[in-house]
Each structure stands twice: as C-alpha cells, then as structure tokens.
Amino acid sequence: MQGDARRRRNENYFDDIPRSKLERQMA
C-alpha cells in the first residue's frame, strides 16, 4: 500500500514537471 501511494505521488510529481525540463533531465 505504501509503495503504491509513493508511486502515485511520483507520477504526479513528474506530471507536474514541464516537459522541456523532464526531457533535459533525461537527455
């Protein structure tokens, strides 16, 4: 249960980050 909540929070965090920033971090 805790892992699921943490995963959901991570998804929201990544979704909140701008795509350009995420792409720059991945590159």
Backbone as CSV, one residue per row, in Angstrom:
resi,resn,N_x,N_y,N_z,CA_x,CA_y,CA_z,C_x,C_y,C_z
1,MET,0.847,-1.205,0.000,0.000,0.000,0.000,0.884,1.257,0.000
2,GLN,1.884,1.262,0.859,2.758,2.440,0.929,3.458,2.651,-0.414
3,GLY,3.937,1.564,-1.002,4.640,1.674,-2.284,3.717,2.263,-3.336
4,ASP,2.453,1.833,-3.338,1.517,2.343,-4.340,1.328,3.846,-4.166
5,ALA,1.188,4.291,-2.924,0.998,5.724,-2.668,2.234,6.489,-3.128
6,ARG,3.416,5.931,-2.840,4.635,6.636,-3.231,4.712,6.701,-4.768
7,ARG,4.323,5.604,-5.420,4.396,5.593,-6.885,3.425,6.636,-7.461
8,ARG,2.235,6.715,-6.859,1.253,7.678,-7.370,1.797,9.100,-7.189
9,ARG,2.437,9.343,-6.057,2.965,10.691,-5.800,4.078,10.992,-6.819
10,ASN,4.884,9.990,-7.123,5.954,10.187,-8.101,5.361,10.552,-9.454
11,GLU,4.295,9.851,-9.840,3.663,10.133,-11.135,3.181,11.579,-11.164
12,ASN,2.543,12.004,-10.087,2.050,13.387,-10.047,3.212,14.371,-10.123
13,TYR,4.304,14.047,-9.447,5.471,14.935,-9.438,6.020,15.080,-10.850
14,PHE,6.174,13.943,-11.535,6.710,14.002,-12.900,5.728,14.723,-13.812
15,ASP,4.434,14.486,-13.602,3.429,15.123,-14.455,3.454,16.637,-14.244
16,ASP,3.789,17.061,-13.033,3.821,18.494,-12.730,5.030,19.163,-13.382
17,ILE,6.114,18.405,-13.553,7.325,18.985,-14.148,7.093,19.280,-15.628
18,PRO,7.542,20.429,-16.089,7.394,20.769,-17.510,8.084,19.733,-18.378
19,ARG,7.549,19.532,-19.599,8.117,18.515,-20.486,9.550,18.899,-20.858
20,SER,9.805,20.157,-21.117,11.160,20.568,-21.515,12.158,20.218,-20.405
21,LYS,11.785,20.483,-19.165,12.688,20.194,-18.048,12.917,18.685,-17.952
22,LEU,11.836,17.911,-18.081,11.969,16.460,-17.978,12.865,15.941,-19.100
23,GLU,12.670,16.449,-20.304,13.488,15.994,-21.435,14.952,16.348,-21.197
24,ARG,15.207,17.531,-20.688,16.596,17.942,-20.447,17.225,17.022,-19.396
25,GLN,16.443,16.645,-18.365,16.974,15.769,-17.319,17.266,14.381,-17.897
26,MET,16.404,13.905,-18.782,16.594,12.568,-19.362,17.784,12.569,-20.311
27,ALA,17.924,13.611,-21.114,18.981,13.653,-22.138,20.362,13.537,-21.512
